[in-house]
Amino acid sequence: MTGHLNLVVLGKQGAGKGTQSQRLCDLHGLAHISTGDILRAAVQAGTALGREVKSVLDSGGLVSDELVNQLVKDRFEKPDAVKGAVLDGFPRNTFQAQALEQFLGSDGIKLCISIDLANELVMQRLSSRRVCQECGTTYKDTDVAAISGTCEVCGGDVVQRSDDKPEAIQKRLETFERDTLPLLSFYESRGLLVKVNGDQSVAKVAADIDGLLHGRGLA
C-alpha cells in the first residue's frame, strides 16, 4: 500500500469525524471507509448477521473485532480505494490497529488525525441529532424536518437513532475511553498522530486538518 494516501480519523462520536472524512475523500479522491455505514448496511439488509449487529448497536455496544477487521479488509479491495482511503471509526482499539497495519503494511497509514471534543459537548451534539432513516441526512432536533418527522431531501422518516439516546451515548463514551484512547499512544509511537480541536466551526477544523497534511507533505 506504499504510495497510497491512507488516513485514520479518530474522535468521539459527534466530534465531526464523518463530515471531515467525507470532505477529505472528495478533496483527494479517496474511499470513505466507515464501519458505521458498513454495519448499518448489514442491519438494513435484515440478514441474520444484520439482526445480530442491530441488537449490539441498539445497546451501544460494539461488534467483534474479527468481524470488523474482515469487513474493512474487504472494503479496501473495492475499486474506489485504489488511491487510498479515509478510515472513519476504525480502528477502535489497538488490536484492530495492529490488524490494519498487518494487511496494509507498515507504511500503509500516512497520518492519524484525532479530533478532540469534551464529553459534555458530545452528549449535547448527539442527543439533539435526528437522522433520516432512508437517506441518512442529519438534522438538529430544532430543525423543521426533525419537528415534522419528514426528511426535506427524500421524504423519509426523521428519527432519533437508538444509539443517540443519552444512556447509549454514555456507554459509547465509556467504551471510547477504555478501548480507543490507547490508540493515540499507538499512533504517537509511530510518529503519525496529530490532534485537532473539534470545538470549532466545520470550516476551521477542515482548515486545521489541511494545514497538518500540507505540513507532512501529504497534500
DAGI-V788770 format. One record per pair of residues at least 6 apart in sequence whose C-alpha atoms are under 7 Angstrom apart, sorted by the first residue. I is the first residue (numbers start at 1). J is the second residue. If there is no record, write none. Layout:
I&J, I&J
//
This chain:
1&104, 1&105, 1&108, 2&107, 2&108, 4&83, 4&84, 5&83, 5&84, 5&85, 5&110, 6&84, 6&85, 6&86, 6&108, 6&109, 6&110, 7&85, 7&86, 7&87, 7&109, 7&110, 7&111, 7&112, 8&86, 8&87, 8&88, 8&111, 8&112, 8&113, 9&17, 9&21, 9&87, 9&88, 9&112, 9&113, 9&114, 10&17, 10&88, 10&89, 10&113, 10&114, 10&115, 11&17, 11&114, 11&115, 11&116, 12&117, 12&176, 13&122, 14&122, 14&125, 14&126, 15&115, 15&116, 15&117, 15&122, 15&198, 17&88, 18&88, 20&206, 21&32, 21&86, 21&88, 22&32, 25&31, 25&32, 25&86, 30&80, 30&81, 30&83, 30&84, 30&85, 30&86, 31&80, 31&81, 31&84, 31&85, 31&86, 32&85, 32&86, 32&87, 33&85, 33&86, 33&87, 33&88, 34&87, 34&88, 34&89, 35&89, 35&90, 39&53, 42&49, 42&50, 43&50, 43&51, 43&53, 43&54, 53&63, 56&62, 56&63, 57&163, 58&162, 58&163, 59&168, 60&163, 60&168, 60&169, 60&171, 60&172, 61&172, 65&96, 69&96, 69&99, 91&97, 92&179, 92&180, 93&179, 93&180, 93&183, 94&182, 94&183, 101&108, 110&192, 111&192, 111&193, 112&187, 112&192, 112&193, 112&194, 113&193, 113&194, 113&195, 114&194, 114&195, 114&196, 115&195, 115&196, 115&197, 115&198, 116&195, 116&196, 116&197, 116&198, 117&197, 117&198, 117&199, 123&166, 123&169, 126&164, 127&164, 127&165, 127&166, 128&140, 128&141, 129&138, 129&139, 129&140, 129&141, 129&160, 130&138, 130&139, 130&140, 130&141, 130&146, 130&158, 130&159, 130&160, 130&161, 131&137, 131&138, 131&139, 131&158, 131&159, 131&160, 131&161, 132&138, 132&151, 132&156, 132&157, 132&158, 132&159, 133&156, 133&157, 133&158, 134&156, 135&154, 139&146, 140&146, 141&147, 145&151, 145&152, 145&158, 146&158, 149&157, 149&158, 149&159, 150&156, 150&157, 150&158, 151&157, 151&158, 163&169, 184&193, 187&193, 196&205, 196&208, 197&205, 198&205, 213&219
//
